[in-house]
Amino acid sequence: MIMTRIALKSSKTASQRRDGLTLLELVVVLAILVVLAGLIVPIISGLGYQTNAATNATVADDVSRAVRTYYGRFDAQPTGWDSLLNTSGASFGKLHSLLPPLLATPIELTPVQAQSLTEAGIYGVYDADESLAANVAHATPRPLAAGGKVQVLSRTNAATLLREAFGLNTGHPDLLANNEFVVLGLGAFSNMRGSAIAEVPLVQSADPTHHYARVLCVYMIPSSTAAAQDKFPATFLGCVLPDGTSRTANIEQYNNSRDADS
């Protein structure tokens, strides 16, 4: 009887010991979890980066296609763009931080330049209210006329973008000297809504909470020194992302991140 009690007690004590983890075992388990997290988190981050780059390229493509569809249907460029300027005529303070280095000081349109835009069908823009959030509908319309301001790309800082995004021969001196490149945002009041595009997209990777996150479209117009005989209707070149990156750059980022993961 005594031996039986001792055996039962020993068995119970051994069972109790097996119910929990020792400190050493707990440390080993935690170490394994840390190693697994170190392996998994970069993979998830890389997938997110790839997804953003692929989505950005698709959004830029979709808007470019919508602009061309609108032109093909109505024989005019869309109007109702965001000017990327505030109501004081300065660059909107909530533009993505990577965009301003690509921009020049806003220009005042000459009569030839204003006519270039209006002949193409671009009659007005919407200026931003700095007191409002970055992507609310800034309902302050302004007709485009001589003396009115527009945002343009820097001929020097944006030369690479013009070449990569739109295939322009920026090495030719006349191209940059004889033209300006107007940047407009596809805002909520675009008249393409319902005709060439269902909704105006926001680029989520551009941090819409803090930055203007709508697709930007670029038009070529004559330079300020152009004479009346050199006038031409504003020419649509294509679209870039709110941070000033092109579709091509985002595709390259996507491919590079995939290669790095393989």
Phi and psi in degrees as GROMACS dihedral restraints (atoms count N, CA, C in turn):
[ dihedral_restraints ]
;  ai    aj    ak    al  type     phi  dphi    fc
    3     4     5     6     1   -63.4    20    10
    4     5     6     7     1   -41.4    20    10
    6     7     8     9     1   -64.1    20    10
    7     8     9    10     1   -38.3    20    10
    9    10    11    12     1   -64.1    20    10
   10    11    12    13     1   -42.2    20    10
   12    13    14    15     1   -63.1    20    10
   13    14    15    16     1   -41.2    20    10
   15    16    17    18     1   -62.6    20    10
   16    17    18    19     1   -42.4    20    10
   18    19    20    21     1   -63.7    20    10
   19    20    21    22     1   -43.6    20    10
   21    22    23    24     1   -63.2    20    10
   22    23    24    25     1   -41.8    20    10
   24    25    26    27     1   -63.9    20    10
   25    26    27    28     1   -42.7    20    10
   27    28    29    30     1   -63.7    20    10
   28    29    30    31     1   -41.6    20    10
   30    31    32    33     1   -64.5    20    10
   31    32    33    34     1   -41.0    20    10
   33    34    35    36     1   -65.7    20    10
   34    35    36    37     1   -41.2    20    10
   36    37    38    39     1   -63.4    20    10
   37    38    39    40     1   -41.7    20    10
   39    40    41    42     1   -64.6    20    10
   40    41    42    43     1   -38.3    20    10
   42    43    44    45     1   -65.5    20    10
   43    44    45    46     1   -41.1    20    10
   45    46    47    48     1   -62.5    20    10
   46    47    48    49     1   -38.7    20    10
   48    49    50    51     1   -65.2    20    10
   49    50    51    52     1   -34.4    20    10
   51    52    53    54     1   -77.3    20    10
   52    53    54    55     1   -15.0    20    10
   54    55    56    57     1   -71.5    20    10
   55    56    57    58     1   -24.8    20    10
   57    58    59    60     1  -117.8    20    10
   58    59    60    61     1   172.7    20    10
   60    61    62    63     1   -99.1    20    10
   61    62    63    64     1   142.4    20    10
   63    64    65    66     1   -76.1    20    10
   64    65    66    67     1   166.0    20    10
   66    67    68    69     1   -60.2    20    10
   67    68    69    70     1   -40.2    20    10
   69    70    71    72     1   -63.5    20    10
   70    71    72    73     1   -44.0    20    10
   72    73    74    75     1   -63.9    20    10
   73    74    75    76     1   -39.8    20    10
   75    76    77    78     1   -62.6    20    10
   76    77    78    79     1   -41.6    20    10
   78    79    80    81     1   -62.7    20    10
   79    80    81    82     1   -40.7    20    10
   81    82    83    84     1   -63.5    20    10
   82    83    84    85     1   -44.5    20    10
   84    85    86    87     1   -61.6    20    10
   85    86    87    88     1   -45.0    20    10
   87    88    89    90     1   -62.1    20    10
   88    89    90    91     1   -39.7    20    10
   90    91    92    93     1   -62.6    20    10
   91    92    93    94     1   -40.5    20    10
   93    94    95    96     1   -64.3    20    10
   94    95    96    97     1   -41.9    20    10
   96    97    98    99     1   -63.7    20    10
   97    98    99   100     1   -39.2    20    10
   99   100   101   102     1   -63.1    20    10
  100   101   102   103     1   -42.9    20    10
  102   103   104   105     1   -63.2    20    10
  103   104   105   106     1   -44.4    20    10
  105   106   107   108     1   -62.6    20    10
  106   107   108   109     1   -41.0    20    10
  108   109   110   111     1   -62.2    20    10
  109   110   111   112     1   -39.6    20    10
  111   112   113   114     1   -63.9    20    10
  112   113   114   115     1   -28.4    20    10
  114   115   116   117     1   -83.0    20    10
  115   116   117   118     1   -37.9    20    10
  117   118   119   120     1   -81.8    20    10
  118   119   120   121     1   -42.1    20    10
  120   121   122   123     1   -58.3    20    10
  121   122   123   124     1   -47.1    20    10
  123   124   125   126     1   -60.3    20    10
  124   125   126   127     1   -33.9    20    10
  126   127   128   129     1   -65.1    20    10
  127   128   129   130     1   -45.9    20    10
  129   130   131   132     1   -63.8    20    10
  130   131   132   133     1   -42.2    20    10
  132   133   134   135     1   -62.1    20    10
  133   134   135   136     1   -41.5    20    10
  135   136   137   138     1   -64.1    20    10
  136   137   138   139     1   -39.6    20    10
  138   139   140   141     1   -64.6    20    10
  139   140   141   142     1   -39.6    20    10
  141   142   143   144     1   -63.6    20    10
  142   143   144   145     1   -40.7    20    10
  144   145   146   147     1   -64.1    20    10
  145   146   147   148     1   -43.6    20    10
  147   148   149   150     1   -62.0    20    10
  148   149   150   151     1   -42.9    20    10
  150   151   152   153     1   -62.7    20    10
  151   152   153   154     1   -43.4    20    10
  153   154   155   156     1   -60.4    20    10
  154   155   156   157     1   -46.3    20    10
  156   157   158   159     1   -63.9    20    10
  157   158   159   160     1   -43.1    20    10
  159   160   161   162     1   -66.5    20    10
  160   161   162   163     1   -42.6    20    10
  162   163   164   165     1   -64.0    20    10
  163   164   165   166     1   -42.9    20    10
  165   166   167   168     1   -59.4    20    10
  166   167   168   169     1   -45.2    20    10
  168   169   170   171     1   -61.4    20    10
  169   170   171   172     1   -40.0    20    10
  171   172   173   174     1   -67.1    20    10
  172   173   174   175     1   -42.6    20    10
  174   175   176   177     1   -62.1    20    10
  175   176   177   178     1   -45.7    20    10
  177   178   179   180     1   -60.6    20    10
  178   179   180   181     1   -41.7    20    10
  180   181   182   183     1   -62.6    20    10
  181   182   183   184     1   -45.3    20    10
  183   184   185   186     1   -61.8    20    10
  184   185   186   187     1   -42.4    20    10
  186   187   188   189     1   -69.6    20    10
  187   188   189   190     1   -41.3    20    10
  189   190   191   192     1   -58.8    20    10
  190   191   192   193     1   -43.1    20    10
  192   193   194   195     1   -65.6    20    10
  193   194   195   196     1   -38.0    20    10
  195   196   197   198     1   -64.9    20    10
  196   197   198   199     1   -40.7    20    10
  198   199   200   201     1   -62.2    20    10
  199   200   201   202     1   -43.7    20    10
  201   202   203   204     1   -68.3    20    10
  202   203   204   205     1   -36.4    20    10
  204   205   206   207     1   -63.1    20    10
  205   206   207   208     1   -44.1    20    10
  207   208   209   210     1   -60.4    20    10
  208   209   210   211     1   -45.6    20    10
  210   211   212   213     1   -62.5    20    10
  211   212   213   214     1   -42.1    20    10
  213   214   215   216     1   -63.8    20    10
  214   215   216   217     1   -31.0    20    10
  216   217   218   219     1   -83.3    20    10
  217   218   219   220     1   -38.9    20    10
  219   220   221   222     1  -113.5    20    10
  220   221   222   223     1    -2.2    20    10
  222   223   224   225     1    55.7    20    10
  223   224   225   226     1    37.1    20    10
  225   226   227   228     1  -157.6    20    10
  226   227   228   229     1   153.7    20    10
  228   229   230   231     1   -77.0    20    10
  229   230   231   232     1   152.6    20    10
  231   232   233   234     1   -63.5    20    10
  232   233   234   235     1   157.7    20    10
  234   235   236   237     1  -128.9    20    10
  235   236   237   238     1  -178.0    20    10
  237   238   239   240     1    84.2    20    10
  238   239   240   241     1    31.5    20    10
  240   241   242   243     1   -79.7    20    10
  241   242   243   244     1   158.2    20    10
  243   244   245   246     1   -81.1    20    10
  244   245   246   247     1   134.0    20    10
  246   247   248   249     1   -77.8    20    10
  247   248   249   250     1   -17.6    20    10
  249   250   251   252     1    67.7    20    10
  250   251   252   253     1    12.8    20    10
  252   253   254   255     1  -113.9    20    10
  253   254   255   256     1   157.6    20    10
  255   256   257   258     1   -92.7    20    10
  256   257   258   259     1  -179.5    20    10
  258   259   260   261     1   -69.2    20    10
  259   260   261   262     1    -8.5    20    10
  261   262   263   264     1   -94.3    20    10
  262   263   264   265     1    -2.7    20    10
  264   265   266   267     1    88.6    20    10
  265   266   267   268     1     6.1    20    10
  267   268   269   270     1   -98.0    20    10
  268   269   270   271     1   164.7    20    10
  270   271   272   273     1   -59.4    20    10
  271   272   273   274     1   137.6    20    10
  273   274   275   276     1   -57.8    20    10
  274   275   276   277     1   130.4    20    10
  276   277   278   279     1   -73.1    20    10
  277   278   279   280     1    -9.1    20    10
  279   280   281   282     1  -107.2    20    10
  280   281   282   283     1    21.1    20    10
  282   283   284   285     1   -66.7    20    10
  283   284   285   286     1   153.6    20    10
  285   286   287   288     1   -56.8    20    10
  286   287   288   289     1   140.9    20    10
  288   289   290   291     1   -61.0    20    10
  289   290   291   292     1   -22.5    20    10
  291   292   293   294     1   -86.1    20    10
  292   293   294   295     1   -10.1    20    10
  294   295   296   297     1   -82.0    20    10
  295   296   297   298     1   -45.4    20    10
  297   298   299   300     1   -50.5    20    10
  298   299   300   301     1   -37.0    20    10
  300   301   302   303     1   -61.6    20    10
  301   302   303   304     1   -19.4    20    10
  303   304   305   306     1   -89.3    20    10
  304   305   306   307     1    -6.2    20    10
  306   307   308   309     1  -102.4    20    10
  307   308   309   310     1   149.9    20    10
  309   310   311   312     1   -97.3    20    10
  310   311   312   313     1   174.9    20    10
  312   313   314   315     1   -62.8    20    10
  313   314   315   316     1   135.8    20    10
  315   316   317   318     1   -52.5    20    10
  316   317   318   319     1   142.8    20    10
  318   319   320   321     1  -106.4    20    10
  319   320   321   322     1   153.6    20    10
  321   322   323   324     1   -91.3    20    10
  322   323   324   325     1   128.2    20    10
  324   325   326   327     1   -68.3    20    10
  325   326   327   328     1   134.0    20    10
  327   328   329   330     1   -79.7    20    10
  328   329   330   331     1   166.2    20    10
  330   331   332   333     1   -55.7    20    10
  331   332   333   334     1   -38.1    20    10
  333   334   335   336     1   -66.2    20    10
  334   335   336   337     1   -42.6    20    10
  336   337   338   339     1   -68.0    20    10
  337   338   339   340     1   -41.9    20    10
  339   340   341   342     1   -61.6    20    10
  340   341   342   343     1   -41.6    20    10
  342   343   344   345     1   -67.7    20    10
  343   344   345   346     1   -33.3    20    10
  345   346   347   348     1   -58.5    20    10
  346   347   348   349     1   -42.8    20    10
  348   349   350   351     1   -72.9    20    10
  349   350   351   352     1   -46.1    20    10
  351   352   353   354     1   -69.7    20    10
  352   353   354   355     1   -34.1    20    10
  354   355   356   357     1   -63.6    20    10
  355   356   357   358     1   -28.8    20    10
  357   358   359   360     1   -79.4    20    10
  358   359   360   361     1   -14.2    20    10
  360   361   362   363     1   109.8    20    10
  361   362   363   364     1     2.2    20    10
  363   364   365   366     1   -94.3    20    10
  364   365   366   367     1    98.6    20    10
  366   367   368   369     1   -97.7    20    10
  367   368   369   370     1   -25.1    20    10
  369   370   371   372     1  -157.9    20    10
  370   371   372   373     1   165.5    20    10
  372   373   374   375     1  -135.9    20    10
  373   374   375   376     1   169.8    20    10
  375   376   377   378     1  -117.0    20    10
  376   377   378   379     1   123.3    20    10
  378   379   380   381     1   -87.4    20    10
  379   380   381   382     1   153.8    20    10
  381   382   383   384     1   -93.5    20    10
  382   383   384   385     1   148.1    20    10
  384   385   386   387     1   -97.9    20    10
  385   386   387   388     1   114.6    20    10
  387   388   389   390     1   -62.9    20    10
  388   389   390   391     1   -20.6    20    10
  390   391   392   393     1   -80.0    20    10
  391   392   393   394     1   -10.3    20    10
  393   394   395   396     1   -98.9    20    10
  394   395   396   397     1   166.1    20    10
  396   397   398   399     1   -63.1    20    10
  397   398   399   400     1   161.7    20    10
  399   400   401   402     1   -61.3    20    10
  400   401   402   403     1   -34.6    20    10
  402   403   404   405     1  -120.7    20    10
  403   404   405   406     1    18.8    20    10
  405   406   407   408     1   -74.0    20    10
  406   407   408   409     1   163.5    20    10
  408   409   410   411     1   -74.3    20    10
  409   410   411   412     1   109.6    20    10
  411   412   413   414     1   -85.9    20    10
  412   413   414   415     1    90.0    20    10
  414   415   416   417     1   -85.4    20    10
  415   416   417   418     1    59.9    20    10
  417   418   419   420     1  -119.9    20    10
  418   419   420   421     1    87.0    20    10
  420   421   422   423     1   -75.5    20    10
  421   422   423   424     1   150.7    20    10
  423   424   425   426     1  -145.4    20    10
  424   425   426   427     1   123.6    20    10
  426   427   428   429     1   -69.1    20    10
  427   428   429   430     1   147.3    20    10
  429   430   431   432     1   -88.5    20    10
  430   431   432   433     1   116.3    20    10
  432   433   434   435     1  -144.8    20    10
  433   434   435   436     1   168.7    20    10
  435   436   437   438     1   -56.2    20    10
  436   437   438   439     1   133.3    20    10
  438   439   440   441     1    94.8    20    10
  439   440   441   442     1   -18.7    20    10
  441   442   443   444     1   -74.9    20    10
  442   443   444   445     1   152.5    20    10
  444   445   446   447     1   -96.9    20    10
  445   446   447   448     1   148.4    20    10
  447   448   449   450     1  -137.5    20    10
  448   449   450   451     1   156.4    20    10
  450   451   452   453     1   -88.7    20    10
  451   452   453   454     1   135.1    20    10
  453   454   455   456     1  -129.2    20    10
  454   455   456   457     1   158.1    20    10
  456   457   458   459     1   -75.6    20    10
  457   458   459   460     1   149.5    20    10
  459   460   461   462     1   -72.2    20    10
  460   461   462   463     1   128.7    20    10
  462   463   464   465     1   -62.0    20    10
  463   464   465   466     1   -34.8    20    10
  465   466   467   468     1   -87.5    20    10
  466   467   468   469     1   -51.2    20    10
  468   469   470   471     1   -69.3    20    10
  469   470   471   472     1   -27.1    20    10
  471   472   473   474     1  -102.9    20    10
  472   473   474   475     1    11.6    20    10
  474   475   476   477     1   -60.6    20    10
  475   476   477   478     1   -41.6    20    10
  477   478   479   480     1   -63.9    20    10
  478   479   480   481     1   -42.0    20    10
  480   481   482   483     1   -61.5    20    10
  481   482   483   484     1   -45.4    20    10
  483   484   485   486     1   -60.5    20    10
  484   485   486   487     1   -36.4    20    10
  486   487   488   489     1   -73.9    20    10
  487   488   489   490     1   -48.5    20    10
  489   490   491   492     1   -73.0    20    10
  490   491   492   493     1   -41.2    20    10
  492   493   494   495     1   -78.9    20    10
  493   494   495   496     1   -37.2    20    10
  495   496   497   498     1  -121.9    20    10
  496   497   498   499     1     0.1    20    10
  498   499   500   501     1    70.3    20    10
  499   500   501   502     1    24.2    20    10
  501   502   503   504     1   -78.8    20    10
  502   503   504   505     1   146.2    20    10
  504   505   506   507     1   -84.6    20    10
  505   506   507   508     1    81.6    20    10
  507   508   509   510     1   -72.3    20    10
  508   509   510   511     1    -7.5    20    10
  510   511   512   513     1   -77.3    20    10
  511   512   513   514     1   -15.0    20    10
  513   514   515   516     1   -82.0    20    10
  514   515   516   517     1   118.0    20    10
  516   517   518   519     1   -61.7    20    10
  517   518   519   520     1   -32.1    20    10
  519   520   521   522     1   -68.5    20    10
  520   521   522   523     1   -30.7    20    10
  522   523   524   525     1   -61.2    20    10
  523   524   525   526     1   -48.2    20    10
  525   526   527   528     1   -78.0    20    10
  526   527   528   529     1   -35.8    20    10
  528   529   530   531     1   -72.1    20    10
  529   530   531   532     1   -31.8    20    10
  531   532   533   534     1   -99.6    20    10
  532   533   534   535     1     4.7    20    10
  534   535   536   537     1  -141.5    20    10
  535   536   537   538     1   156.6    20    10
  537   538   539   540     1  -116.1    20    10
  538   539   540   541     1   156.3    20    10
  540   541   542   543     1  -124.1    20    10
  541   542   543   544     1    98.9    20    10
  543   544   545   546     1   -79.2    20    10
  544   545   546   547     1   134.0    20    10
  546   547   548   549     1  -109.4    20    10
  547   548   549   550     1   127.1    20    10
  549   550   551   552     1  -130.1    20    10
  550   551   552   553     1   146.4    20    10
  552   553   554   555     1   -98.6    20    10
  553   554   555   556     1   138.7    20    10
  555   556   557   558     1   -78.5    20    10
  556   557   558   559     1    88.7    20    10
  558   559   560   561     1   -88.7    20    10
  559   560   561   562     1  -178.1    20    10
  561   562   563   564     1   -66.8    20    10
  562   563   564   565     1   -19.9    20    10
  564   565   566   567     1   -99.1    20    10
  565   566   567   568     1    12.1    20    10
  567   568   569   570     1   -58.6    20    10
  568   569   570   571     1   134.7    20    10
  570   571   572   573     1   -79.8    20    10
  571   572   573   574     1     7.2    20    10
  573   574   575   576     1   -77.3    20    10
  574   575   576   577     1   -20.6    20    10
  576   577   578   579     1   -61.1    20    10
  577   578   579   580     1   126.2    20    10
  579   580   581   582     1    87.8    20    10
  580   581   582   583     1   -11.4    20    10
  582   583   584   585     1  -117.3    20    10
  583   584   585   586     1   -45.0    20    10
  585   586   587   588     1  -122.1    20    10
  586   587   588   589     1   -13.4    20    10
  588   589   590   591     1  -149.1    20    10
  589   590   591   592     1   139.3    20    10
  591   592   593   594     1   -72.3    20    10
  592   593   594   595     1   -51.6    20    10
  594   595   596   597     1  -136.2    20    10
  595   596   597   598     1   153.1    20    10
  597   598   599   600     1   -81.3    20    10
  598   599   600   601     1   116.7    20    10
  600   601   602   603     1   -78.6    20    10
  601   602   603   604     1   151.7    20    10
  603   604   605   606     1  -105.8    20    10
  604   605   606   607     1   138.4    20    10
  606   607   608   609     1   -87.8    20    10
  607   608   609   610     1   104.7    20    10
  609   610   611   612     1   -64.7    20    10
  610   611   612   613     1   -32.7    20    10
  612   613   614   615     1   -70.1    20    10
  613   614   615   616     1   -10.7    20    10
  615   616   617   618     1   -87.2    20    10
  616   617   618   619     1     7.1    20    10
  618   619   620   621     1    61.7    20    10
  619   620   621   622     1    70.2    20    10
  621   622   623   624     1   -60.3    20    10
  622   623   624   625     1   -20.2    20    10
  624   625   626   627     1   -64.6    20    10
  625   626   627   628     1   -35.0    20    10
  627   628   629   630     1  -114.2    20    10
  628   629   630   631     1   -22.9    20    10
  630   631   632   633     1  -123.6    20    10
  631   632   633   634     1   152.2    20    10
  633   634   635   636     1   -61.3    20    10
  634   635   636   637     1   122.5    20    10
  636   637   638   639     1  -124.8    20    10
  637   638   639   640     1    31.1    20    10
  639   640   641   642     1  -100.6    20    10
  640   641   642   643     1   154.3    20    10
  642   643   644   645     1   -64.3    20    10
  643   644   645   646     1   141.2    20    10
  645   646   647   648     1  -105.0    20    10
  646   647   648   649     1   137.2    20    10
  648   649   650   651     1  -118.4    20    10
  649   650   651   652     1   145.1    20    10
  651   652   653   654     1  -117.2    20    10
  652   653   654   655     1   131.1    20    10
  654   655   656   657     1  -121.2    20    10
  655   656   657   658     1   139.6    20    10
  657   658   659   660     1   -95.8    20    10
  658   659   660   661     1   129.1    20    10
  660   661   662   663     1  -129.8    20    10
  661   662   663   664     1   166.5    20    10
  663   664   665   666     1   -64.1    20    10
  664   665   666   667     1   157.9    20    10
  666   667   668   669     1   -71.9    20    10
  667   668   669   670     1   171.6    20    10
  669   670   671   672     1   -68.2    20    10
  670   671   672   673     1   -17.1    20    10
  672   673   674   675     1   -95.0    20    10
  673   674   675   676     1     1.3    20    10
  675   676   677   678     1   -67.8    20    10
  676   677   678   679     1   138.5    20    10
  678   679   680   681     1   -84.8    20    10
  679   680   681   682     1   167.2    20    10
  681   682   683   684     1   -57.3    20    10
  682   683   684   685     1   -36.9    20    10
  684   685   686   687     1   -71.9    20    10
  685   686   687   688     1   -13.8    20    10
  687   688   689   690     1   -95.8    20    10
  688   689   690   691     1     4.8    20    10
  690   691   692   693     1   -69.1    20    10
  691   692   693   694     1   146.6    20    10
  693   694   695   696     1  -147.8    20    10
  694   695   696   697     1   153.0    20    10
  696   697   698   699     1   -62.9    20    10
  697   698   699   700     1   143.7    20    10
  699   700   701   702     1   -51.0    20    10
  700   701   702   703     1   133.7    20    10
  702   703   704   705     1  -106.6    20    10
  703   704   705   706     1   124.2    20    10
  705   706   707   708     1   -74.0    20    10
  706   707   708   709     1   126.2    20    10
  708   709   710   711     1   -98.8    20    10
  709   710   711   712     1   -37.3    20    10
  711   712   713   714     1   149.1    20    10
  712   713   714   715     1  -168.6    20    10
  714   715   716   717     1  -123.0    20    10
  715   716   717   718     1   151.9    20    10
  717   718   719   720     1  -130.8    20    10
  718   719   720   721     1   170.1    20    10
  720   721   722   723     1   -83.2    20    10
  721   722   723   724     1   165.4    20    10
  723   724   725   726     1   -59.9    20    10
  724   725   726   727     1   -20.9    20    10
  726   727   728   729     1   -91.5    20    10
  727   728   729   730     1     6.2    20    10
  729   730   731   732     1    84.7    20    10
  730   731   732   733     1     5.9    20    10
  732   733   734   735     1   -86.5    20    10
  733   734   735   736     1   152.8    20    10
  735   736   737   738     1   -95.3    20    10
  736   737   738   739     1   167.4    20    10
  738   739   740   741     1   -56.0    20    10
  739   740   741   742     1   -44.6    20    10
  741   742   743   744     1   -60.0    20    10
  742   743   744   745     1   -43.9    20    10
  744   745   746   747     1   -63.4    20    10
  745   746   747   748     1   -39.1    20    10
  747   748   749   750     1   -69.5    20    10
  748   749   750   751     1   -35.5    20    10
  750   751   752   753     1   -66.4    20    10
  751   752   753   754     1   -41.1    20    10
  753   754   755   756     1   -62.7    20    10
  754   755   756   757     1   -41.2    20    10
  756   757   758   759     1   -62.0    20    10
  757   758   759   760     1   -41.7    20    10
  759   760   761   762     1   -62.1    20    10
  760   761   762   763     1   -47.3    20    10
  762   763   764   765     1   -65.8    20    10
  763   764   765   766     1   -40.5    20    10
  765   766   767   768     1   -64.9    20    10
  766   767   768   769     1   -39.8    20    10
  768   769   770   771     1   -69.2    20    10
  769   770   771   772     1   -31.4    20    10
  771   772   773   774     1   -69.6    20    10
  772   773   774   775     1   -41.9    20    10
  774   775   776   777     1   -63.2    20    10
  775   776   777   778     1   -37.7    20    10
  777   778   779   780     1   -67.1    20    10
  778   779   780   781     1   -30.1    20    10
  780   781   782   783     1   -83.6    20    10
  781   782   783   784     1   -18.5    20    10
